[in-house]
């Protein structure tokens, strides 16, 4: 009995201690969770291995270094993501080009744009294929969709310059998709639209009708897609009418293009 009596104070004290611990946990649960999250975040930082073996806290300098590393890593990740997006777009373009080649049986030279020129009103781009790949002045250049976007105006051994279809100096014979012969001249203008001129007045033109190349040039074949009719422009000419054409694709927006070899 004496031993039981002696153990009673100890049991009571232990019970009170447990109650106090439970109450403390309940009262300070939020602070404890914040502390645990902070400790976990610190352990997850890539530079956590620089922490002293004794478990001392990061110094201000070490925290600044860790933050700098995180910022650099974030910039690298964004750059890598942008590169992957670009590669995906290029792969899709290459797939479309190969599909176009198989569907039309045209000989093409796949090229990458390496420089762009937009000075003094000239809209052009340099590609990484030249005379060493059979490229010649006057050859048409198409987008991955197969639409005409420019022509070759200068050729070097390993590179060439493409004049955009929208450049004011550009001029190509075109026709309606329902016609088999040239019907007018497509001229470049500032912006994204084109002007189809010298269309006989008795020709019926409809909005959204497709415009294709007329085949009057030596190297530009008949049937390459150019764009579609947007609207007619007022003209005082009694013999000819003029239409505004919306381009199917723009040279400015391409990274991978193809030179069509006649």
Backbone torsions as a table, in degrees:
resi	resn	phi	psi	omega
1	UNK	NA	-38.1	-179.9
2	UNK	-63.1	-39.0	-179.4
3	UNK	-65.5	-37.5	179.2
4	UNK	-66.1	-40.0	179.3
5	UNK	-65.0	-36.6	179.9
6	UNK	-68.9	-32.5	-177.2
7	UNK	-78.1	-18.5	-178.0
8	UNK	-62.1	-46.7	177.4
9	UNK	-58.1	-39.3	-178.8
10	UNK	-64.9	-44.2	179.8
11	UNK	-63.7	-40.5	179.3
12	UNK	-63.3	-43.1	179.2
13	UNK	-63.4	-41.5	178.7
14	UNK	-63.2	-41.8	179.3
15	UNK	-63.8	-41.9	178.6
16	UNK	-64.0	-40.0	178.9
17	UNK	-61.9	-42.4	179.2
18	UNK	-64.0	-40.8	178.2
19	UNK	-61.7	-42.5	179.9
20	UNK	-64.1	-39.6	179.1
21	UNK	-63.2	-45.2	-179.7
22	UNK	-61.6	-44.2	179.0
23	UNK	-61.7	-42.1	179.8
24	UNK	-63.1	-40.2	179.2
25	UNK	-64.2	-41.8	179.7
26	UNK	-65.8	-41.5	-177.9
27	UNK	-70.6	-38.3	-174.1
28	UNK	-110.3	24.8	-178.2
29	UNK	-59.6	-43.1	-179.9
30	UNK	-60.0	-43.3	179.6
31	UNK	-65.8	-38.8	-179.5
32	UNK	-66.2	-42.5	178.1
33	UNK	-62.8	-41.0	177.9
34	UNK	-61.9	-40.9	179.7
35	UNK	-64.6	-42.7	179.9
36	UNK	-65.0	-41.8	177.5
37	UNK	-62.6	-40.3	178.6
38	UNK	-62.4	-43.3	178.8
39	UNK	-64.7	-40.0	179.0
40	UNK	-64.8	-43.0	179.3
41	UNK	-61.6	-40.7	179.1
42	UNK	-63.4	-39.8	-179.2
43	UNK	-69.9	-26.1	-176.9
44	UNK	-84.0	-16.2	179.7
45	UNK	-62.5	133.3	-177.2
46	UNK	-56.0	-24.5	-177.3
47	UNK	-93.7	14.6	-176.8
48	UNK	-62.0	-24.8	-179.6
49	UNK	-69.0	-10.7	176.8
50	UNK	-81.5	-6.8	179.6
51	UNK	-66.7	144.4	-178.2
52	UNK	-61.1	145.8	-179.0
53	UNK	-56.5	-30.9	-178.4
54	UNK	-73.4	-5.1	177.9
55	UNK	85.2	21.2	179.1
56	UNK	-68.7	155.4	-178.8
57	UNK	-69.9	158.7	176.2
58	UNK	-66.2	138.8	175.0
59	UNK	-78.1	169.8	178.1
60	UNK	-59.1	-40.6	-179.4
61	UNK	-65.4	-42.2	179.9
62	UNK	-66.4	-37.4	176.7
63	UNK	-63.6	-42.2	178.4
64	UNK	-64.0	-41.0	178.3
65	UNK	-63.6	-42.1	179.4
66	UNK	-62.9	-41.7	178.7
67	UNK	-63.8	-41.6	179.2
68	UNK	-62.8	-40.4	179.5
69	UNK	-65.1	-41.6	178.8
70	UNK	-61.9	-41.4	179.6
71	UNK	-64.7	-42.3	178.7
72	UNK	-64.3	-44.1	179.0
73	UNK	-62.4	-39.1	178.2
74	UNK	-63.3	-40.9	178.5
75	UNK	-65.1	-39.6	178.1
76	UNK	-64.1	-40.8	179.5
77	UNK	-64.4	-41.0	178.4
78	UNK	-65.0	-40.4	178.7
79	UNK	-65.1	-40.9	179.7
80	UNK	-66.7	-39.4	178.0
81	UNK	-63.6	-42.2	177.8
82	UNK	-62.7	-39.2	179.4
83	UNK	-65.0	-40.8	179.7
84	UNK	-66.8	-39.0	177.2
85	UNK	-62.6	-41.9	179.2
86	UNK	-63.9	-43.3	179.7
87	UNK	-63.7	-38.8	178.5
88	UNK	-63.0	-44.0	179.2
89	UNK	-62.7	-41.7	180.0
90	UNK	-66.2	-39.6	178.5
91	UNK	-63.9	-40.2	178.0
92	UNK	-64.8	-40.3	178.3
93	UNK	-63.5	-43.1	179.3
94	UNK	-63.2	-38.3	178.9
95	UNK	-64.6	-41.5	179.0
96	UNK	-66.0	-39.4	179.6
97	UNK	-63.2	-44.1	179.7
98	UNK	-65.0	-37.5	176.6
99	UNK	-63.9	-41.1	177.9
100	UNK	-62.3	-43.8	-179.2
101	UNK	-62.6	-41.8	180.0
102	UNK	-68.2	-35.9	-177.3
103	UNK	-74.4	-30.9	-174.9
104	UNK	-108.2	-13.7	-177.8
105	UNK	60.0	28.1	177.7
106	UNK	-86.7	147.1	173.8
107	UNK	-83.3	128.0	-178.9
108	UNK	-133.1	157.0	174.5
109	UNK	-118.8	107.6	-178.7
110	UNK	-71.9	131.9	-175.1
111	UNK	-137.8	159.1	174.7
112	UNK	-112.3	140.6	175.2
113	UNK	-77.7	126.1	-177.1
114	UNK	-111.1	-12.8	178.3
115	UNK	-159.6	152.4	178.4
116	UNK	-124.3	147.0	-178.2
117	UNK	-128.4	126.0	176.8
118	UNK	-144.9	56.0	-177.9
119	UNK	-113.8	141.7	178.6
120	UNK	53.1	37.3	176.2
121	UNK	80.8	-0.4	-180.0
122	UNK	-89.6	125.4	177.9
123	UNK	-109.3	109.0	-176.1
124	UNK	-150.6	172.7	178.7
125	UNK	-151.0	152.9	177.5
126	UNK	-103.6	132.7	177.6
127	UNK	-110.2	164.2	-173.3
128	UNK	-92.9	23.5	176.6
129	UNK	-127.9	140.0	-177.4
130	UNK	-137.4	-149.4	-176.4
131	UNK	-63.3	-23.1	178.8
132	UNK	-67.4	-15.1	177.7
133	UNK	-113.3	13.9	175.5
134	UNK	86.1	10.5	-179.5
135	UNK	-74.7	139.2	179.8
136	UNK	-133.5	158.2	176.5
137	UNK	-62.5	134.6	180.0
138	UNK	99.1	-11.7	179.4
139	UNK	-68.4	141.5	178.3
140	UNK	-79.0	151.3	178.0
141	UNK	-121.4	131.8	-176.2
142	UNK	-120.7	158.1	173.8
143	UNK	-83.3	178.2	-178.8
144	UNK	-64.0	-23.3	178.8
145	UNK	-75.7	-13.3	-176.2
146	UNK	95.7	-1.0	-179.2
147	UNK	-80.5	142.2	177.8
148	UNK	-68.0	131.2	179.1
149	UNK	-126.9	-7.0	179.5
150	UNK	174.7	179.6	177.6
151	UNK	-135.2	154.2	179.5
152	UNK	-76.3	126.8	179.3
153	UNK	-117.5	-10.8	179.4
154	UNK	-152.6	137.7	-177.3
155	UNK	-130.7	129.9	173.2
156	UNK	-117.1	171.9	-177.4
157	UNK	-56.2	-40.5	-175.3
158	UNK	-122.0	10.7	179.6
159	UNK	-156.3	164.3	178.7
160	UNK	-146.7	159.4	177.9
161	UNK	-109.8	131.0	-179.6
162	UNK	-106.9	126.3	174.5
163	UNK	-88.6	124.7	-178.0
164	UNK	-65.0	148.3	178.6
165	UNK	-61.0	-28.8	-178.8
166	UNK	-82.0	-6.3	178.8
167	UNK	-66.5	137.8	-179.4
168	UNK	-57.1	-21.6	179.9
169	UNK	-87.3	-3.8	-178.7
170	UNK	-81.8	140.3	179.5
171	UNK	-152.3	123.4	-177.1
172	UNK	-140.0	139.8	175.8
173	UNK	-73.7	137.2	-178.4
174	UNK	-138.9	172.5	178.4
175	UNK	-157.9	173.0	174.1
176	UNK	-75.6	151.9	-178.0
177	UNK	-64.0	-18.3	179.5
178	UNK	-91.3	-1.4	-179.5
179	UNK	-104.7	154.4	-179.9
180	UNK	-108.5	2.1	-178.7
181	UNK	-137.7	160.9	-179.8
182	UNK	-56.7	141.4	-177.0
183	UNK	-123.8	-16.9	-178.3
184	UNK	-172.2	-177.6	-179.7
185	UNK	-116.1	130.4	178.4
186	UNK	-96.0	122.6	-179.6
187	UNK	-119.3	145.2	179.6
188	UNK	-77.0	157.1	175.1
189	UNK	-151.2	163.6	179.9
190	UNK	-62.3	143.8	-179.4
191	UNK	99.6	-153.6	-176.5
192	UNK	-106.6	-3.0	-178.7
193	UNK	-97.9	166.2	178.5
194	UNK	-129.0	161.4	179.3
195	UNK	-114.4	123.4	174.3
196	UNK	-100.3	114.0	-172.9
197	UNK	-115.5	171.4	177.5
198	UNK	59.3	36.1	176.5
199	UNK	-87.2	124.2	179.8
200	UNK	-53.2	139.7	-175.2
201	UNK	-63.4	-22.4	-178.7
202	UNK	-86.2	2.2	178.9
203	UNK	-81.9	130.2	178.2
204	UNK	-84.9	120.7	-179.8
205	UNK	-113.5	136.4	-179.1
206	UNK	-122.1	142.8	177.5
207	UNK	-58.7	139.3	178.2
208	UNK	72.9	5.2	175.6
209	UNK	-69.6	139.1	-175.5
210	UNK	-74.2	141.0	176.3
211	UNK	-112.7	132.2	-179.5
212	UNK	-127.7	168.1	178.3
213	UNK	-68.4	145.4	-175.8
214	UNK	-88.6	-16.8	177.7
215	UNK	82.9	16.5	-179.3
216	UNK	-80.2	-22.7	-179.6
217	UNK	-80.1	160.0	-177.1
218	UNK	-64.6	-40.1	-172.6
219	UNK	-111.0	-7.1	-178.6
220	UNK	-99.3	111.3	-175.3
221	UNK	-72.1	162.4	175.1
222	UNK	-71.3	142.3	168.8
223	UNK	99.7	0.4	176.4
224	UNK	-74.0	132.0	-179.8
225	UNK	-65.6	137.5	178.8
226	UNK	-115.2	-49.4	-177.6
227	UNK	173.5	-152.6	179.8
228	UNK	-142.5	156.3	-178.3
229	UNK	-70.0	130.3	175.8
230	UNK	-97.2	-53.2	177.2
231	UNK	-164.7	168.0	177.0
232	UNK	-91.5	146.3	176.7
233	UNK	-101.2	145.0	177.7
234	UNK	-62.7	137.9	-179.6
235	UNK	-144.9	139.9	178.0
236	UNK	-89.5	-4.0	-179.8
237	UNK	-71.6	128.3	-178.6
238	UNK	-81.3	-16.4	-176.0
239	UNK	-100.1	-32.2	-173.7
240	UNK	-128.4	156.5	175.1
241	UNK	-122.3	166.2	-176.2
242	UNK	-130.9	140.7	179.7
243	UNK	-127.0	147.8	175.0
244	UNK	-93.9	128.2	-175.3
245	UNK	-111.8	133.0	173.9
246	UNK	-90.6	126.0	-178.7
247	UNK	-67.5	145.0	175.6
248	UNK	-74.1	-40.1	178.3
249	UNK	-144.2	161.4	-179.9
250	UNK	-121.0	140.1	176.0
251	UNK	-60.5	-35.8	-177.4
252	UNK	-61.2	-24.2	-174.1
253	UNK	-97.4	0.2	-174.5
254	UNK	-97.7	151.5	170.6
255	UNK	-117.0	-34.7	177.4
256	UNK	-118.4	127.8	179.8
257	UNK	-132.7	174.9	178.1
258	UNK	-135.0	137.4	174.4
259	UNK	-93.6	125.2	179.8
260	UNK	-85.9	122.9	179.8
261	UNK	-97.8	116.5	-179.1
262	UNK	-59.9	NA	NA
